[in-house]
Amino acid sequence: MNWVILLIIGLASLALIVGGFAYVGRKAWRLAKHGMRVSKDVMPLTDRLSRQAQVLSASADRLASNGEQLSANVARLQVTITRLQVVGEALADATAPFRRIKDYLGR
């Protein structure tokens, strides 16, 4: 009678192990199918993202170039403004005697 009980316990254990392997295998197959589907859906997105990253890097390069040009233009503009201030002061100094005469005669 002991060998029958041991045989039942052994067969039950074997069935439990085979059932566990089947369960894990089924879960692994579902996960693999889901992974393949996600991979198929994600690949076009990653391609588009890489193209957009290339466009973004080209835009960043253009922006850096434009920034350098802008800095140079601002420096030239500052020089021009300084020259205009000097010319304006010289014009104001040159017209000061005439304004004094006009003010004197206008009274």
C-alpha positions in Angstrom: 0.0 0.0 0.0 2.9 2.4 0.7 4.1 2.2 -3.0 0.6 3.1 -4.2 0.6 6.3 -2.1 4.2 7.1 -3.2 3.1 6.6 -6.8 0.1 8.9 -6.4 2.2 11.5 -4.7 4.9 11.2 -7.5 2.3 11.4 -10.3 0.6 14.4 -8.6 4.0 16.2 -8.2 4.8 15.4 -11.9 1.4 16.8 -13.0 2.0 19.9 -10.9 5.4 20.4 -12.4 4.2 19.9 -15.9 1.2 22.2 -15.2 3.6 24.8 -13.9 5.8 24.5 -17.0 2.7 24.8 -19.2 1.5 27.9 -17.3 4.9 29.6 -17.5 5.3 28.6 -21.2 1.9 30.0 -22.0 2.7 33.3 -20.2 6.1 33.4 -22.0 4.4 32.9 -25.4 1.9 35.7 -24.7 4.6 38.0 -23.5 6.7 37.2 -26.7 3.7 37.9 -28.9 3.0 41.1 -27.1 6.7 42.1 -27.4 6.7 41.4 -31.1 3.5 43.4 -31.6 4.9 46.3 -29.6 8.2 46.1 -31.5 6.3 46.2 -34.8 4.3 49.3 -33.6 7.3 51.0 -32.0 9.8 50.7 -34.9 8.1 53.3 -37.2 7.9 55.6 -34.2 11.6 55.3 -33.4 12.5 55.9 -37.1 10.4 59.0 -37.1 11.9 60.1 -33.8 15.4 59.6 -35.2 14.6 61.7 -38.3 13.1 64.4 -36.1 16.3 64.3 -33.9 18.4 64.9 -37.0 16.1 67.8 -38.1 16.4 69.2 -34.6 20.2 69.0 -34.6 20.3 70.8 -38.0 18.0 73.5 -36.6 20.2 73.8 -33.5 23.2 74.3 -35.8 21.4 77.0 -37.8 20.3 78.6 -34.6 23.9 78.7 -33.3 25.0 80.2 -36.6 22.3 82.8 -36.4 23.2 83.6 -32.8 26.8 84.3 -33.8 25.6 86.5 -36.7 23.2 88.3 -34.3 26.0 88.9 -31.8 28.1 90.4 -34.6 25.2 92.6 -35.8 24.5 93.8 -32.2 28.2 94.7 -31.8 28.1 96.7 -35.1 24.8 98.3 -34.0 26.4 99.4 -30.7 29.3 101.0 -32.6 26.9 102.8 -34.9 24.8 104.0 -32.0 28.0 105.4 -30.3 28.9 107.2 -33.5 25.4 108.6 -33.8 25.6 109.9 -30.2 28.9 111.6 -31.0 27.4 113.2 -34.1 24.3 114.3 -32.2 26.4 115.9 -29.5 28.6 117.6 -32.1 25.4 118.9 -33.9 24.0 120.1 -30.6 27.3 121.9 -29.7 27.4 123.4 -33.3 23.9 124.8 -33.1 24.2 126.1 -29.6 25.4 129.6 -30.6 22.7 129.9 -33.2 20.1 128.9 -30.6 21.4 131.5 -28.2 21.2 134.2 -30.9 17.7 133.1 -31.8 16.6 133.1 -28.2 18.2 136.6 -27.8 16.5 138.0 -30.9 13.2 136.2 -30.3 12.6 138.0 -27.0 
